[in-house]
Amino acid sequence: MTEARIERTELPEPRYEFGGDDHVFVELDEAMSFDANFQAMAITQQIGERDIEGIVEICPANASYMIRFDPDVIRPDAMVDELREIAAETDIEEYSWKTRIVDVPVLFQDPWTHETLMEFRDRHQDPDATDLEYSARINGLDGAEEFIDAFVGAPHMTTMVGFVPGLPWCFQMVPRSEQLEVPKYEQPRTNTPSRAVGFGGAFSVIYPVQGAGGYQLYGRTPIEVLDADQRLPDFQESIVFPNPGDILNYRPIDRDEYDAVREEVEAGTYEYTTAAVEFSPEEFFETPHEYNEEITEVLYR
Amino acid sequence: MITVLDGGISTTVQDLGRFGQYHIGMPPSGAMDLFSHEVANALVGNDSEAATVEMTYGGADLRFEGDAVVALAGAEMPARVDGDEIPTHEAVRVESGQKLETDFTTTGARTYLAVAGGIDVPEVMGSKSTYTLVGIGGHEGRTLEEGDELAIGENGVDREAVIGNSAPEARLRDFEEIDSVRIVVGLCDYRLTDESRERLCEIDWKVTPEADRVGYRLEGPELEFVEREQPFGAGTDPSNVVDVGYPIGSIQLPQKPIVLMRDAVTGGGYATVATVISTDRDLLAQVRTHQTVRFDAVTVDEALEAREAAQADLDAIRDALE
C-alpha cells in the first residue's frame, strides 16, 4: 500500500452557462477530481442553506453542478451573480460534512450480468474477454481477481446521483495513480439487469432498474438503490437510497450470502449497514488509505 | 368518476410537475405542453395546479359516471360526446353515462382533457404527475388502460357558469406552423467544431419515432466534435464528458441529437450543447413524428421575452373567461 496523499487539483475559473432561461450549469473542471467534486458539494450545500427564493432544483454533479430556477422570481443574470458570490465564499479546506458509509455486498461474476455481457460481446472493445478481464488488462492488472481486489480495496464516494432515480455515480477514494479507468461499451447495451454493478470512465455505478446501459459489468448486488413502493425500512423518507456524498464500501460476497440478503430484501425486512461519518476533505487528502481504513472500521464495528 | 373504455396510445394524468427531487435522479414530469394544460384548466375554472389527462396522438375513450364539465385543449383532436362532435378549447357539459370518444389528432401531438374539479389522484412527492419509469404518480404510476377509474375533485366552482367558456383563438398556438424552436446555445458546446455549432441551427432535424416524454430523438447529419485528449473520467468517445446534470430541454449529442423532455434522464456523460427555451418546450412537445424542426439560436433575454409573451397570452385567455 502506498503512502501517497491525494494531490490537490488546481481548478480553472468556473464556467457559468445558461440552460435556456431557467437553468444555470456551472462547470468546475472538464476532468474529474476530488477537488472539483467537493467544490460542487460544498457550493450546492451552501446554496441550499441560503434558501434563495426562486431556486427549484439544486443538483451537484461529478465536476459541475446545476441549478434550476424560476425566471419569474429571479432573473438568470441575478442567479449567476448569487452563485458567483457563494462560490467566492466557499473554501473546501475549512469544510467538513456529515455523511454516511454504507456496506454494499456484491456477488462478482454473477450469472445474470455474465449472461448479459456475453449477449452483447459484439458491442464490446474486446469480444473475446469478459468485462472484468478486459478492465484488468487495460489497467495493467493480472486478471479478474486482481481487478476485483483493487475495486473493493478502497471505498467509493457517491459524487452524483441521477440518470434515473437512485443511480449513484461513485469515484474511488484513492490517489489518482491508483484509480481505475475504463471506456464504456462501444455501443450501449439495450439491456442491463437491475442492481448490476458497473464501471465506466472513472465511475462505479449501481443500476437501479433493468434497462439500457454502457458501463462494464462486474457483478450484482442483492440490495436495492430504488424502492418506489417504500417497503424497506431504509426507504421510509425517500424512494431512493443513495445521496450525493455517501461513501459506498463494496464487499465481495458468495452466492449463499447473496441469496440470504435477497430473501430479506424481498421480505421487506433487510436493513442497510451504515455508519455516520463526519467527512473531512483535508484529513482524507493527507492520508487517504489510513482515513479509509478508519471509516470502514466504524462501519463493521 | 370517469371509467376508461380505451386508454389510447399513451394517456397519463399530469399536472405542472414534481420539483425538488432532481438531485436524486427524479425528473419533473408534468404536462409536456404546459401551456395547453393551463388553457384546459382555465376553461373549466380550475387552478393551473389541477391535474389533467394528457392524450398522445390517439385519444382515450371515457365514460362519465356523473355529470361533469370538460374541456379539450392543445392538439386538434376530433372528439364526440355520445356521437355529437364537441369543439376544442371550449368548456362543455357531459352528462352521467355519456361517452367521450376521440380520434387521432389532426395537427399537433398532445391534447389535454380538463375536468372541472380536476382529476383526483393522490399526490406523490408533491405532484399528481405520472412518471412511468419508476411507476409513481398519476393513476397507479402508469398509462391509462381499459377499466381504470378516475375520481373527479371538487373546487367549488359553479359548473353551470363555466359551460360555454371558450378561449380566444388569437391567443392559442397553431401547431401546424411550428417549424422551429428557439434554443440558447451553451453548456458543453465547446465540444463542437465551429462548423458543427453553426450547422446545428441550419439543419432540418427530423423527429424520429423515438420521441416520447423522456426525449425527442432527431435524425440528421452527424455533427463533429473538436478532437482532444479526453480528460480524466470522461470516457473515450469524443462525445463524452465527465458526467453532468442535464437541464430539461437540453440537447445532448450521443451522435444524433436527443432533446430531453419532462421525463428526462437527469444526468449523464454525453455533451449537451444547447437548451430549448422554457416556452418552446411546449411547442416541441406538439411536433409529430416524421415532422422536421429547426433550432433557432436566441439570447437568454430573448428567451425571457418569449416567456413573458406566453404568459401574456395565458393571462389574456384567463381574462376572457372571467
Interface residues (C-beta under 8 A of the other chain):
Chain A: E17 F18 G19 G20 D21 D22 H23 F25 E27 D29 E30 A31 M32 S33 T44 V56 E57 I58 C59 P60 A61 N62 A63 S64 Y65 M66 R68 P71 D72 R75 P76 D77 M160 V161 G162 F163 V164 P165 G166 L167 W169 F171 R176 Q179 E181 P183 K184 G200 G201 A202 F203 P208 V209 L226 A228 S238 I239 V240 P242 N243 P244
Chain B: F19 G20 Q21 Y22 H23 I24 G25 M26 M125 L133 V134 G135 I136 G141 I183 V184 G186 L187 C188 P231 F232 G233 A234 G235 T236 D237 N240 V241 V242 D243 V244 G245 P247 I248 G249 S250 V265 T266 G267 G268 G269 T272 T275 V276 I277 S278 V300 A303 L304 R307 Q311
